[in-house]
Amino acid sequence: MRILLIKMSSMGDVFHTFPALSDAQLNLPGLVVDWVVEESFSQIANWHPIIDKVYPIKLRAWRKSVFSADTRSEMKTFFETLNQTKYDLVIDAQGLLKSLWVGKKINAPIAGYDWASIREPLASLFYQYKYPVSKNLHAIERIRELFALSLGYRLEDNAPIIYGLNTQAWLKPSVLTDDILDQPYVVFLHGTTWETKYWPEENWIALRHKMEAEGLTVILPWGNEEERLRANRIASHAQNDHTPQGGIRAWVPERSLTVNEVAQILNFAKGVVSVDTGLSHVAASLEVPMVVMYRVTDPKLVGADGSKVIRLSSPCAPLYLKKFTKPDQVKTSLKGLGVKEVLDQLGVCKS
C-alpha cells in the first residue's frame, strides 16, 4: 500500500507527524509513504525511514505570484510529477483549505478530519473519508489518531510517543571545532519569536556557569543577528574559570547553522534547555533530555513532547501574551522557571 501524506508546514507540524508515521510502520508492514511538504522542510521529512519520496512544494511562494506564467508552469509540472505515482490514499493531516487544494489535484481518495475536528471545516466537505478526532488532544495525538482511523489499525491507550527517526548513521557535524568534538556539551536554545517568550539573559548566564562547573561545554546556536548578539553576551560573561579540561566554556557558531546541522549537534548533546521555539521539537524528536520553558504559551496542545521532554510552565502560560500589559505579569510569567527549577529537572549536574 502506498499513501501520500500532506503536511506542509510549520516546523512543529512536521515533527508532530513523525510519531504517526512510526505507528503506521509498526502496524502496517510494507506500507510506503510519500510526503508533500514545504520546500524549507523537505530534508527533515526524509529523516523517517518509512518515507520513500518527498515532494517539496513552494506553496508559500506560489501564492505570492499565482498569476505568473512561471508559477503556473511550476505548479503544472509539480502535480504532473505527483500523479505519475499511483496512490491508494491521500491523508490530509493539515486540515486546511490550502492542503485540500493540493489533495484534490491527486488522483486518489482523500482522508481527513471531519467537520467538528478540523481547523477549517469547509475542507472536510470534500474528503472521501472523514474521521472524528478530539480537538482537546495534543497535535501529536490528533495526527496519530487520524492515521489509525484512516489506515484501519487501533492505537493502544497511552501508547508511547515514538519518533523513530533514522539517525543511527549521523555524525557530529564538521562545523564543531576540534576542541568541542570530544567534549560533553549541553545546548541552549535561547531564540524565539516573541519577546515575552524570552528567558532573561542573567538566567542563561547563571545556568551556563552551573554547566561549566560540571565540566560541560555550552553550545549557543543562533538564527538572526539579535540572537547572535545575545549568544555572544551569554558566552562571554565571565564569572569563574570553569573551563572544561581540554575544551572551552561556551561556543557560539560563526554563522547561522542549517536545521540539519543543529539537529546533528542536538543528537549528541547531554541535555538541552529551551524556550518555546521550533527547534525544541527537533530536540524532542531526537529523544535528548530537554527542559522546555513555557513563559506565556501553553504546551498542552502543541508544545514539544516526547519521552525525554520536561515542560515547565508559568502561571501566564495559558494567556498567550505577546505583550505584557500589567506590571506584575513580567514577574508572574517567570514563576516556576528559575535556574534552580531547570537544573533540578534537567538532571545533568551532580550537585
Secondary structure, DSSP 8 states (H G I E B T S, - for coil): -EEEEE----HHHHHHHHHHHHHHHHHSTT-EEEEEEEGGGHHHHTTSTTEEEEEEE-HHHHHHSTT-HHHHHHHHHHHHHHTTS--SEEEE-S-SHHHHHHHHTSSS-EEEE-TTTSSSGGGGGG-SEEE---TTS-HHHHHHHHHHHHHT----TT---------TT----TTS-HHHHTS-EEEEE---SSGGG---HHHHHHHHHHHHHTT-EEE---SSHHHHHHHHHHHH--SS----TTS-SEE--SS---HHHHHHHHHT-SEEEEESSHHHHHHHHTT--EEEEESSS-HHHHS--STTEEEEE-TTGGG--SS--SHHHHHHTTTT-SHHHHHHHH-----
